[in-house]
């Protein structure tokens, strides 16, 4: 793994990462924090997708309800849950991998 970024969402705005991308992102209660600040968790998911390299990983440690919320977006983002671990009654850790986006043309070429 080349680069690791710990996400700390202090404000409802994009992360200053240009021109970097990351292999591993770690989000510890970040989604709960931005929801409390009335920011958009969907925007954060899109921002994470932007800065995460294909085949990179995201470790999300948050409330079970937040992890369940994130899980519904995995197919649309071409992400896959690798591991889900219940920490306690309310905390869950999910490890997600970003998959390669394939077009119908790239699938034909690879066949």
C-alpha positions in Angstrom: 0.0 0.0 0.0 1.5 3.3 -1.1 -0.6 5.9 0.5 -2.9 6.0 3.5 -5.2 8.9 4.4 -7.2 9.3 7.6 -10.4 11.2 6.9 -11.3 13.9 9.3 -14.4 15.8 8.0 -14.3 19.1 9.8 -16.3 20.9 7.2 -18.9 20.1 4.5 -16.5 20.5 1.6 -14.2 18.5 -0.7 -10.8 17.3 0.6 -7.7 19.0 -0.7 -5.9 16.1 -2.2 -5.0 17.2 -5.7 -3.0 15.6 -7.4 -2.9 12.7 -5.0 -4.9 9.5 -4.8 -4.9 6.9 -2.1 -4.7 3.1 -1.7 -6.2 3.1 1.8 -8.7 5.4 3.5 -9.6 5.1 7.1 -12.9 6.7 8.3 -13.5 6.4 12.0 -17.0 7.8 12.9 -16.6 10.3 10.0 -20.0 9.5 8.6 -21.7 10.0 12.0 -19.9 13.3 12.4 -20.9 14.7 9.1 -24.5 13.6 9.6 -24.5 15.5 12.9 -23.3 18.6 11.0 -26.1 18.1 8.5 -23.7 17.4 5.7 -24.4 14.9 3.0 -23.0 11.4 3.5 -23.6 10.7 -0.2 -21.3 13.6 -1.1 -18.6 12.1 1.2 -19.0 8.7 -0.5 -18.6 10.4 -3.9 -15.5 12.3 -2.6 -14.0 9.1 -1.3 -14.6 7.4 -4.6 -12.8 10.3 -6.3 -9.6 10.0 -4.2 -9.4 6.3 -3.9 -7.5 4.3 -6.5 -9.1 1.3 -8.1 -8.5 -1.8 -6.0 -7.9 0.5 -3.0 -9.6 -0.1 0.4 -11.7 1.9 2.8 -12.0 1.0 6.5 -15.2 2.5 8.0 -15.7 2.2 11.7 -19.1 3.7 12.7 -22.5 3.0 14.1 -24.2 -0.2 12.7 -27.0 2.0 11.2 -24.5 4.1 9.3 -22.6 1.1 8.0 -26.0 -0.3 6.8 -26.7 3.0 5.1 -23.3 2.9 3.3 -23.8 -0.7 2.2 -26.7 0.2 0.0 -24.4 2.4 -2.1 -21.7 -0.2 -2.7 -23.1 -1.6 -6.0 -23.6 1.9 -7.5 -20.0 2.8 -6.7 -18.6 -0.5 -7.8 -17.3 -1.2 -4.3 -17.4 -4.5 -2.5 -17.6 -5.3 1.2 -14.6 -7.5 2.0 -15.2 -7.9 5.7 -17.8 -6.8 8.2 -16.9 -7.0 11.9 -19.3 -6.1 14.8 -17.2 -4.4 17.4 -19.9 -4.2 20.0 -23.7 -3.6 20.3 -23.7 -0.5 18.1 -20.2 -0.2 16.4 -19.3 -2.0 13.2 -16.2 -2.0 11.1 -16.6 -2.6 7.3 -13.6 -3.0 5.0 -14.5 -2.1 1.4 -12.6 -2.5 -1.8 -13.1 -0.3 -4.8 -13.4 -2.4 -8.0 -12.2 -1.6 -11.5 -14.9 0.1 -13.6 -15.4 -1.9 -16.8 -17.3 -0.7 -19.8 -19.1 -3.0 -22.2 -16.2 -2.4 -24.6 -13.5 -3.4 -22.1 -15.4 -6.6 -21.3 -15.5 -7.5 -25.0 -11.8 -6.9 -25.4 -11.0 -9.1 -22.3 -13.1 -12.0 -23.5 
